[in-house]
Amino acid sequence: MKIFLLILIFLSTFCFMEFMAWFSHKYIMHGFGWFLHKDHHMKDHDSWWERNDLYFVFYAVISMSLFISLNPYAIAVGAGIAAYGLAYFLVHDIFIHQRFKMFRNANNWYARGIRRAHKMHHKHLGKEDSECFGMLFPPLKYFKRELKNAKKKA
């Protein structure tokens, strides 16, 4: 029974992190934390590293702190945060922004929907007027559009 609870905590934390990503992105990164996030929208550097990456470090430190606690429930939360961080890194940094040249040929309806939603987010260079602040579950309209296009091609 305990393992079931730990798995439930892990999965719940992973899902909750999508909300945290959306909330942090909309109200912190595009709010008072814009000074760190701005270089992600407007490249003002030649480095692979962005000041924006400090947000990733922040959540990594929280996750590692929970692992260090050695409490199984805290570890489950830390693992959920870490798993979401890995998913975010794979989808956002590698798949969408191609910081590493991988997953270039992914072209299913989900991949196209995620790309389209993120492109709409980056349409605005300033901190105002952006949309689509989440990552793994953007507004359904982007998926509906891609599913509709896929049906037309079939």
N, C-alpha and C positions, 0 to 999 in steps of 0.2 A: 504494500500500500504506500509506503514511504517513497519508493521509486516513482510511482505514478504521480504523487504530489510534486516531486522534484521535476519531473518532465512537464507537468502542467505549469509550474512556476517558470521553467525555462521558456516554454512556448508562449505563455502570457507576456513575459518580459520582452521576448522578441517582437511580438505584435505591438506591445505598448511603445516600443522604441520607434515604430513608424510614426506614432502620434508625437513622440518627443522630437523626432527629426523635423516633422512638419512645424510644430510649435517653436522649436529653437530657430529654425530657418526663417519663419515668418516674423517672429517677434523679437528675436535676439540678433540674428545675423543681418536681417533687413531693418533692424532697429538700432539700439545703442551699440551693437557689436559690428556694425557695418565697416568700421575701420579695419577689421580683420578679414571680413568677407569680400570686401570691394575688389581685391585683386583676383578673385575668382571670376568676376563679371567683366572686369576691365584689366587685361594683362598689362601691368606696369612694371614688369620684371622679366628677366631672361632665365630665371631659375626654374627648375622642376618643382621645387618646394614653393608652396603658396602660404601666405600668412593664414589663410582660411583653413589650412591643415591643422592648426592649433585646436580647432573644434573637435577633430578626430582624436587628437591627443587627450583632450579633456575627458571624453567618454572612455578612452582606453585606460586612463588612470583610475577612473571610478571602477571599471570592470576588474582591473588588477587588484585594487584594494579589496574588493569583495572576495576574490580568490584567496588572497592572503589571510582573510579572516578565519579560514578553515571551517566555517559554519556551512553545512551542506545546503541550507536554504539560501544563504548569501552567495554561495558558489553557483547555485542554479540561476540566480539573478545575474551574477557576473557573466556566466556563460551565455545567457540570453542577450546581454548587451554586446558581448564579444561576437556572437554569431550574427547579430544585426550589423555590427561594424564591418564584419567580413562581407556580408551581402551588400551593404552600402558601397564598400570599396569596389567590389566586383562590378556592380551595376553602374555606379556613378563615375568612378575614376577610371576604370578599365573599359567597360563597355561603352559608356556614353562619351566621355572625354578622351578616351584612347591615350591615357597617360602611359600605358603599356599597350603595345600593338597586339591585342588579343580580341577574340570574339567579334571580329570585324564583319563576319559573314552571317551573324545572327539576324534573321529576317522574318521571324514569325510575328503574329499579330500582337503578342505581348511586348516583344522587343521594339517593334515599330511604335506601339502606343507609348511606351516609356520614353523613347527617343523624342517623339513629337511633344509630349508634355514637358520634357526638360527644355526642348528648344523654345517652347512658348515662355518658359520661365526666363531664359536668357535673352529673350527678345528685347527686354528693357535693360539698359546698362546701369541705370540708377537703382537706388534702393526702393523707390516707390513704384507702384503700378505693376509689380510682378504678380505672377500667378503660379500655381502648381508647385507648392512648397514641399510636398511629400516626395518619396522616392519610389518605393515598391508598389504603392497603391495610389497612383494619381487619379484625378477625376475620371469617371467611367466614360465620359464622352470621347476620350482619346482611344480607348479600346473599342468602343462601338464603331467608330469611324474606320479603324483598321480591320475589324471583323467584316464590316460592310464591304470594304475594298477587296478583302480576300474572297468573299462570296462572289463578287463580280468577276474576278479572275478565274474562278473555278468553273 
